[in-house]
Amino acid sequence: MTPSPLILAPHRLSVALLQPQIAPNTGNVARLCVATGTALHLVRPMGFILSDRQLKRSAMDYWPRLKLTVHDDTSAFLAAMQNTRLILFTSKATRSFWDIPAEEGDCLVFGSETTGLPLSLIAQHPETSIRIPQQPEERCLNLSTSVGIGLYASLAALNRGRI
């Protein structure tokens, strides 16, 4: 039986937000992750607490179905993900995200809204640090928008391999 093109196939991608600062952005990402069957990793410190009213409001009733892992800090996250390919989304990268097709099991990593990803982390993963193309005079995209673009482009790449 051929799966419906309107239903996402199961996958093992995950999304990580390192030190997110804005609760509604994280709530939007959580909702996106539930809708796509994607696990979410949140890395402390965060600019809000998980019981934040704005976080729950933007995630609506999706939050109870979220596959969530919270890590105490970046070191704990990296230790937990040591056997996982990390795809770092950063405005500091020189490679386009079109250049690195997603692979099953990848973790798409995004930095905080105010500082992005640490330069030390980008230096450790230059081969998988990528940038979403945009107009040269613009600084960056909204975090939840970037996650949506990156996640759906990755899902499309995986699904092309399944057809």
N, C-alpha and C positions, 0 to 999 in steps of 0.2 A: 504494500500500500504506500503510495506517495504521500509524504506529509504536505499539509496545506501550506501554501506560501504566505498565508496570513498569520500563521502561528510559528513562533520562534522554536527552532530545534534546541534540545538541551545542549548545554555547553559548559565549559569549565573556566571561562574568563572570570576575573574578579576586578574590582575597582578599589583603589586605596586613596584616601584623602589624608595627607600629612598635615597635621595641625590646622584644620579648618577653623576659620574665625567667625563666619556668619551662619547662624542657625538656619535661616530659610534656604540658603544654598545647599547645605547638607541635607535638609529635609527633601528638597527637590531631587537630589542625587539618590537618596534612599528610595524615593518613590520610583525613580527610573530603574534602580536595581531590582526592585520587586517586580516591576512590569516586564523586565527582560530576563528574570531568573538568574541574576548576577549577584554574587556575594560581595559584600561591602566591608572594607577594613577602614576603621577610623583610628588615627594615631594621635595620641595626646602629646602635648597639651592642646586643648581646643579652646576657642574663645567663648564657649557656652557649655552648659551641662546638658546631659542627655534628656533630662526631664523638661528642658526649655519649652515653653508654650509655643514659640514661633517655629521651633523644629518640628514639633508634633503637628502643628497646623499645616505646614507645607507638605509634610509626609502624609497627612490625612489619616485614613484608616489603614494605610499600607504598612505602617511600622511593625505591627505584630508578625507580619509575614516576612520581614527582612532577615536575610542570612547575614548577621552582623558579628564581626569580631572587633573588639577594641583592644588596641595595643598601648602599653604605658608610655612608650617613647619610640623614636625612630630605630634605635638599636634593637629593641624587642621585636619590632615589625620586621626588620631585615633578617634577624635570626629565624623568625617564623617562616620567612619566604626564601630561605637560602637555596632551595631547589626549584625556584620559580623564576621564569624570565620576567624581569621588570621592564615595562615600557614607560619611560618617563616623559610626561608631557610638560614642556617648559618653553617659555618665550625666549630662553637663552640658547636653545638648540640651533644648530646650523643645518640639520637634516629635516626634510619635510615628513610629515606623518604618512604621506603617500608612499614613501620609500620602504617602509617596514610593515609587511603584511602580518596580521595577527596570526598567532598559532594557538592551538588549544592549550589552555592552562595558563596563558599570560595573565599578568596582573598589570592593569593600567593605573599608573601612579600620578597623582596630581598634588601640587603644593597648596599652601594657604593662599587666600585671596590677597593678602598684603605683601607677602615676601616670596611666594612661589616655592620652588624646591631648593634645598640647600645646594650651593655650588659644589660642595664636597661629594654629595650623592651623584650629581650630574657627572663629575669627573670620574667617579667609579664606574659609570655606565655610559660612556660616550657613544657606544655603538647602538644603543637603544634609547637615546635621548632624542626626542622629536618635537617638532613645532607644528601647530596647525597653521596653514598658510592664511595670511590676511594682508590687508593693505599696509605698505611699509610705514606710514606715518602713525598707525594705530599701535597702542601699547599692548593690549591683551584683551581676550574675551572673558566674559563672566565664567566663573568656575563651573556652575551647573550646566551652562551651555557647552563648555569645552568637554565635560564628561559625556554629555549626550552625543556630541559629534564623534568623539573618540570611540565610545562604546558601540554605537551603531555602525561606524565604519569597520570596526573590528569584527562585529557580528556578520556584516556583509561579506567580509573576506573569508570568514570561516564557512559561511553558507555557500559561497561560490565553489568551495572545495568539496561540498557534499552533493552538489547537483549532478 
